[in-house]
Structure formats: structure tokens, C-alpha cells
Amino acid sequence: MSDTSSEPRRTVGVRDVAARAGVSRQTVSRVLNDHPDVAPETQERVRAAMAELGYRMNNAARALGTRRSRTLGVLASDALQYGPSRSIAALEASARDAGYWVSAAFADAGDAAAVVAAVDHLVAQGVEGIVVVAPHARTLAALDDLRIDVPVITLHSAGRGAPGLSVDQAAGARLAVAALADAGHTRIAHLAGPADWLEAESRTEGFAAELAARGLDAGPVIEGDWSAGSGYAAVAAVRASGVTAVFAANDQMALGLLGGLHEAGLAVPGDISVVGFDDIPDAAYYWPQLTTVRQDFDELARRAVAAAIGGAGTETLAPVAPELIARASVAPPR
């Protein structure tokens, strides 16, 4: 007796489902494509046959027949930092809620050819739209000259490029500075993100705008690289500047700053107040608990998916409002 356990199983197709359900192949196709002109009891019988046979939809074949792949492309030029990585996860969840799958491609923002190749790869997959997680100006520049026949939406582009979606970064920075100024601080520094990040640029602009609106002197800007290590390294510059408060452009840099200030014998918020940006899950457990600006990545992803599959309305593409989360790291200056 031969052992057939290692023999490949034949793929179950539409013909098999139709035979099991006692309907035509056209009826099975209509059920697969959510056609309204199929009686509920027939739909139930077809879906029961699919489940019994272990039928799996072939999206490539479906796209050939319907020109709809039910797939969205996601192009990411940076997936290591919290904002982009959180957005990619939220995009996948939002796409799934809308009945879509996600095909992802990654490319170095500094390599225009790689960005173009990634877009070509997604288009070749038959995606119905592309969401570009584009925190760098270089990524937008690489996309400028491309002709893409599906909707393209950019995320984290800080209002640059069109159509694009972003949390209002400048407004978030102003909330952070306002929290410090309202506590009585007049000498405030900004621990900024890398200069080639669009959101870092917008947060720096918001920092300066809020100081100017309150008639406060422009504060020092210390550039970091988003890492806790760069926050730790900024302590010397913060101490030399004589400020009583710091707005850090992300929570990771704020974490390093808190550690470095503690090591230097300075209390937060007793000697220096600190505000971060992002409200990462750990921020509520920093010591002290970090006052920060929250970005609604889930709402951002929901709007991006809606725009990519259904067209971009004015309300859909409006900036998402940030929210200040007040915790223990801010107090009046001594």
C-alpha cells in the first residue's frame, strides 16, 4: 500500500464549490464578489460548500476577472521609528476592517530608484490603491515624476505633497509649548528630531510659533536623532542653555533626557520640566510619568484607507488633531 500523505493536494476551485452547492460557477463567482442579486439562502449554501471544501480565494485570479484585487499597497521608507511602524500596523487593521488585504514594500528613502522599484512592485500586484508612509522629503521627491494609475495617499508627510494625511504636527508642538508656558516657564528649549524628517521640521516650526505668539524669546533648538541615546547626550546642552523646560520631539528622546537629568542630579519636574511627543505605551510608566502629545494613528489609518479605496474627500484628508496628555513631568519653575 503506497503512502500518499506526502502527495500534494489538488487546489479546490470554483467548479468544485459549484458542484458541492448545486449551483452554477457564475453563481459562485457572484457570491465571491458580493453581488447583490444572489438569494440569501443560495449565498449560505455556497459559503457552506466553501468552508466544507476548504476553498481559498485566489486574489490574482479574482483580479483578472473583476479588476478588483481587494488589496492595498503600503510603501514604507522608514518602519523602525514608532510613528511609521505604528501607522503600518494600523493601516493593516483598517484595511482588514474594510475587507481588504495589505501588500507591503519597503525602500530606502535616500534611494530614489528603490522607491520607484517598490511602487512598480506594488502596481504589478494589482493593488487598488497605495498608501505611502513618507516621513522624508526625499520619498516625496522620488514619487513626484511617477505616473501611477491607482490612488496614492501619503502619510506622515506633514502636509507636503498631495493628497496627503498627517496629524497636525505644528499644532501638537504648540500644545506642548503651551503646557510648559502655562505652568510659568519662559525659557524653553526644543530637543528636535533629525532635520531630514518632515514631521521634525513641522514640530520645530510649531515650537517657534507658540513662543512667538506668547511674546517669549526664541528658545535653543538641540538636534537629536529620535533615539533615547540622543536625548541622554543632549543633557549637557540643556544645562548650559539655562532653560527650565524642554519640549522633546518624541518620547524616546524624552526618556533619554529624563535619565540623563537624573544622573546629573537634576529633578524632573522640580528643576526642569519635560514634554514629549507621540504618547507611546511606555510613556505613562516613565519616571516621572511623561506629559506628551498623543497622535491618533488609528484615525489616520482609517482615513487613509477610506481615501485609497473610495476617493479622497476634503473631510477625509483634513489634518488629524493631536491631544495633550498631561502627566507628572511638568510643574512651575522654581
Disulfide bonds with the S-S distance in Angstrom:
none
